[in-house]
Amino acid sequence: MLTYHQSVRLQVDNVLVQYHIFDTDEPLMVTFPPSSNAMSQEQVDADQQAWSFQFFAKKKMNVISFNHIGGETHYFDSAKFAAFIDDLSDSLFPFPARIGYGCSKGGFAAAFHAKALKLDKALLLMPLSTYWQPNAPWDPKLSKHTELQVQDMSHIDASHCETPLTIIYDPLFIPDTLHKKRFKSCVASYRIPGVGHRIARALQHTGSLKETILEFREGEIDADRFYRVARKRKQLSYYFRSIDKSSTQKMTPKRLGVIYLHRFYQYKSQSIDLNKLKSRLQQSVEKRVNSLCGLVQGKSIIAVRNFAGGTAFMFC
């Protein structure tokens, strides 16, 4: 079923499949992207690369990348895609190891399809275990998915995965921590406190993402290196960004003081671009006002502004 020694693209229902097999004596990486990396049909037709495909292909590493086409209601659960994976599985035996890699929604998909793909192990970054809110009522992100779902999704649960999983997450971000606990086959975990649901971004911004992935491909992640580099997270602009709204529900005055002291030193040591700050504030305000006006009036901010003679902010 697989074609060797060339880059192959094909579309299976609402999933782009892109792969390159260089050497069957080497491990095969099987990857799934986060929700934010959804592709449009236009992007697929324009030959945009699937998430993470180039990272491995440029290094001449065997890779099969699955990328969802479409938005919020895509869970890599279509019958056509499942049938494709079943057909594909027999072609994966020649490889010495089949290694999964996924982020957020991609972590969910990698775990959900791990058995069919015959994965030997998988690296999951802040994975979701389910998109069925009754199974995870503590995750507010799932409420919008529940509103859009047209069928019972209780059976689509990645926590039943039996493949050995290595999970990287923020222990202070309660939804991700509880998702992690639902995965019974988690054999190793690495923590990056204070970055929230931004694990992949934090690894990339601290210069650790590439090494972490490649170490896992070869064997195990070097814990000493991982945690040494993870200290750089304190220099990130989003470190402790939302923890004062705490998902830990254990915000003490002392902890809050540490958070604001960190922010003070962070802002003090950075040069502030006032124009950039003004632009971001303006975009943020307009986005929220537009949402509020749409909720109250059923109109966009443009319509309200025209009606109110330029006093839209006061009008809303």
C-alpha positions in Angstrom: 0.0 0.0 0.0 2.9 2.4 0.7 5.1 3.8 -2.0 8.8 4.0 -1.0 11.5 6.6 -1.7 9.2 9.5 -2.7 6.9 12.0 -1.1 3.2 11.0 -1.4 0.1 13.1 -0.8 -3.5 11.8 -0.8 -6.8 12.9 0.7 -8.8 10.4 2.7 -12.3 11.9 3.3 -11.5 15.0 5.4 -7.9 14.1 6.2 -4.7 14.9 4.3 -2.2 12.0 4.4 1.4 12.9 3.5 4.3 10.4 3.9 7.8 9.6 2.8 9.4 6.3 3.4 13.2 6.5 3.2 14.4 3.2 4.8 12.2 0.4 6.3 15.1 -0.4 8.7 14.6 2.9 10.5 11.7 3.9 12.8 8.5 5.3 11.4 7.0 8.5 12.9 3.2 8.8 12.8 2.0 12.4 13.5 -1.2 14.2 14.2 -1.5 18.0 14.6 -3.2 20.3 17.1 -6.6 21.8 16.4 -5.1 25.2 15.4 -3.3 23.5 12.5 -6.5 22.6 10.6 -6.2 23.0 6.9 -8.7 24.3 4.4 -9.4 22.5 1.2 -7.8 25.4 -0.7 -4.6 24.9 1.3 -4.6 21.2 0.5 -5.1 21.9 -3.2 -2.3 24.4 -3.0 0.0 21.6 -1.8 0.5 23.0 1.7 2.6 20.6 3.8 1.0 18.5 6.6 1.9 19.4 10.1 5.4 18.2 11.1 6.0 16.4 7.8 8.9 18.6 6.7 10.6 18.4 10.1 11.1 14.7 9.7 11.4 14.4 5.9 14.2 17.0 5.8 16.1 14.7 8.1 15.4 11.7 5.9 13.3 10.1 8.7 10.4 7.9 7.8 7.1 9.8 8.4 3.4 9.6 7.9 1.6 12.8 8.8 -2.2 13.1 9.1 -3.7 16.6 9.0 -7.4 17.4 9.5 -9.2 19.4 6.9 -11.9 21.5 8.5 -12.6 23.0 11.8 -14.0 22.4 15.3 -16.1 19.3 14.6 -13.2 17.2 13.2 -12.0 14.4 15.5 -10.2 12.1 13.0 -13.2 9.8 13.5 -14.8 9.4 10.0 -15.6 5.8 8.9 -13.5 6.3 5.7 -10.5 7.4 7.6 -10.8 4.5 10.1 -11.1 2.0 7.1 -8.0 3.6 5.5 -6.0 3.1 8.8 -7.1 -0.5 9.0 -5.9 -1.1 5.4 -2.6 0.8 6.1 -1.8 -1.2 9.3 -0.5 -4.3 7.4 2.0 -2.1 5.6 3.6 -0.9 8.9 5.0 -4.3 10.0 8.4 -3.9 8.2 9.5 -1.0 10.4 11.5 -1.8 13.6 9.4 0.8 15.5 6.2 2.8 14.9 6.2 6.0 17.0 3.3 8.3 17.5 3.6 12.0 18.0 0.7 14.4 18.6 -0.2 17.7 20.2 -3.5 18.6 21.9 -6.2 17.3 19.5 -3.4 15.5 17.7 -2.5 13.8 21.0 -6.1 12.6 21.3 -6.0 11.3 17.7 -2.6 9.5 18.1 -3.9 7.7 21.2 -7.3 6.9 19.8 -5.8 5.3 16.6 -2.7 3.8 18.3 -3.9 0.2 18.3 -4.9 0.3 14.6 -1.6 1.9 13.7 0.3 -0.7 15.8 2.2 2.1 17.6 5.0 0.9 19.9 4.9 4.1 21.8 3.7 7.7 21.5 4.8 11.2 22.6 1.8 13.4 23.5 1.9 17.1 24.2 -0.9 18.3 26.4 -3.3 15.7 24.9 -7.1 15.7 25.3 -8.5 12.3 26.3 -12.0 12.9 25.1 -14.2 15.5 23.4 -17.4 14.2 25.1 -18.1 16.7 27.9 -19.9 14.3 30.2 -16.7 12.3 30.4 -14.7 15.5 31.3 -17.0 18.1 32.8 -14.0 19.9 34.3 -12.7 21.0 30.9 -14.5 24.2 29.8 -13.0 23.9 26.2 -15.3 21.0 25.5 -18.6 22.9 26.0 -18.3 24.5 22.5 -17.6 21.1 21.0 -20.7 19.6 22.7 -22.8 22.3 21.2 -21.6 21.5 17.7 -21.7 17.7 18.0 -24.6 16.0 16.1 -24.0 12.5 17.6 -23.1 10.7 20.8 -19.3 10.7 21.0 -19.0 8.9 24.3 -17.4 5.9 22.6 -14.7 8.1 21.0 -12.4 8.0 24.0 -8.6 8.0 23.7 -8.1 7.2 27.4 -8.6 3.5 26.5 -5.3 3.5 24.6 -3.1 0.6 25.6 0.1 1.9 23.8 2.8 3.1 26.2 2.5 6.9 26.3 4.9 9.7 27.3 2.9 12.9 28.2 4.2 16.4 28.6 1.8 18.8 30.3 1.5 21.7 32.8 0.5 20.3 36.2 -0.9 23.7 37.3 -3.4 23.7 34.4 -6.1 21.5 35.9 -8.0 20.4 32.7 -4.8 19.1 31.1 -3.7 17.4 34.4 -7.1 15.6 34.6 -6.9 14.5 31.0 -3.4 13.2 31.6 -4.7 11.1 34.6 -7.4 9.5 32.4 -4.7 7.9 30.2 -4.0 4.6 32.0 -1.2 3.6 29.7 1.0 6.7 30.5 4.4 5.3 31.5 6.3 8.5 31.7 5.5 12.2 32.1 7.3 15.5 32.0 6.0 18.7 33.5 6.4 22.3 32.5 4.5 24.3 35.2 3.1 27.8 34.5 2.7 27.8 30.7 -0.9 26.5 30.5 -2.1 24.8 27.3 0.9 26.0 25.4 3.4 23.1 25.8 4.5 22.9 22.2 5.0 26.6 22.1 7.0 26.6 25.3 9.2 23.8 24.1 9.8 25.6 20.9 10.5 29.0 22.5 12.9 27.5 25.0 14.8 25.7 22.2 13.8 22.2 23.6 11.2 20.9 21.1 13.6 19.5 18.5 15.8 17.7 21.0 12.8 16.3 22.9 11.3 14.8 19.8 14.5 13.3 18.5 15.5 11.9 21.9 12.1 10.2 22.1 12.5 8.8 18.6 15.8 7.3 19.5 14.8 6.0 23.0 13.9 8.1 26.0 13.9 11.9 26.7 16.9 13.0 28.7 15.2 14.2 31.9 18.2 16.2 33.1 18.5 18.2 29.9 14.7 18.6 29.6 14.3 20.2 33.1 17.4 22.2 32.8 16.1 23.9 29.6 12.6 24.1 31.0 13.8 26.7 33.5 13.9 29.1 30.6 10.1 29.1 30.7 10.3 31.9 33.3 11.5 34.2 30.5 8.4 33.6 28.4 5.8 36.3 28.1 3.0 33.9 28.8 4.6 32.2 31.8 2.0 32.4 34.6 -0.2 34.5 32.3 -3.5 33.1 33.5 -2.6 31.4 36.7 -3.9 34.2 38.8 -7.3 33.1 37.5 -6.1 29.9 38.9 -7.3 26.6 37.6 -5.6 25.1 40.7 -8.2 26.8 43.0 -5.5 27.2 45.6 -4.5 30.8 45.0 -3.0 32.2 48.3 -1.9 35.8 48.8 1.8 34.6 48.9 1.4 32.8 45.6 -0.3 35.7 44.0 2.5 38.0 45.2 5.1 35.8 43.6 3.2 35.9 40.3 2.9 39.7 40.2 6.5 40.1 41.4 7.6 37.9 38.4 5.5 40.0 36.1 7.0 43.2 37.5 10.6 42.1 36.8 9.6 40.7 33.5 8.1 44.0 32.3 10.9 46.0 33.9 13.6 44.1 31.9 11.8 44.4 28.6 11.6 47.3 26.2 7.9 48.1 25.5 6.8 49.0 22.0 3.9 51.4 22.7 2.6 51.3 19.2 2.5 47.5 19.2 0.8 47.6 22.6 -1.7 50.1 21.4 -2.5 48.0 18.4 -3.0 44.8 20.3 -5.2 46.6 22.9 -7.3 48.1 20.1 -7.8 44.7 18.4 -8.7 43.1 21.7 -11.2 45.8 22.6 -12.8 45.7 19.1 -13.1 41.9 19.2 -14.8 42.0 22.6 -17.1 44.9 21.8 -18.1 43.2 18.5 -18.9 40.0 20.4 -20.9 41.9 23.0 -22.8 44.0 20.4 -23.6 40.9 18.4 -24.9 39.2 21.5 -27.1 42.1 22.6 -28.2 43.5 19.3 -27.6 40.6 16.8 -25.5 43.0 14.8 -21.9 43.5 13.9 -19.8 46.3 15.3 -19.8 48.0 11.8 -23.6 48.1 11.8 -23.8 49.4 15.3 -21.1 52.0 14.6 -23.0 53.3 11.6 -26.3 53.4 13.5 -24.7 55.1 16.5 -22.8 57.8 14.5 -19.4 56.7 15.6 -20.2 56.1 19.2 -20.4 52.4 19.1 -18.4 51.8 22.2 -20.7 54.0 24.3 -23.8 52.6 22.5 -22.9 49.0 23.4 
